[in-house]
Amino acid sequence: MSEFERPFALDKLGDRAVTQTIEAKPAEREALAKRFGVLGIDALTARFTLKRVRAGRGVRLEGTVEGKARQACVVSLQPVAQEISETFATIFVPEQDLKPIEVDEEGAVNLDAFLGDEELEEALPEGPLDLGEIAAQEFAVALDPYPRADGAGFKAEWGEAPKPVSPFADLKARLEKNK
């Protein structure tokens, strides 16, 4: 069960595109902040356009996720505000219609062959499509993995880094003192 559920019944999607806008409530944002390990999520909205593709067998989802998050600076742990605005697109197709993933002899995925000129493909779910979970995942991917407060840096916070000390320097000092 997702912290931000917004099910969309795909069987009700006809030939015309449908637009949906969703917004996370305060309790949902709090739960997502905990899940993503951030200090807080102050806003999270998403807008989706869904339409049938590939002779009605697939669904193309285009969306935009916007929001505001507070993360801890990786240097000073001070709060860092971040605004997010990302667009994305995915095509959902029956599992048997998914493109095979090509892997080279080293085990690396050939992304050019996999994606081509199209968006990422995912398997159609058996039940409704959870727009809230899609928005949450896109929001999480857009978060800065290394947020840094203005002016934060090791030199700015703690001065110059200490020079390495020989492990025998203390012993040498003690021996000279005891002479």
PyMOL commands that set and color helices and strands:
alter all, ss='L'
color gray80, all
select helices_A, chain A and resi 10-12+26-36+95-97+111-115+131-142+154-158+169-177
alter helices_A, ss='H'
color red, helices_A
select strands_A, chain A and resi 7-8+18-23+40-53+58-72+79-93+120-123+129-130
alter strands_A, ss='S'
color yellow, strands_A
deselect
rebuild
show_as cartoon
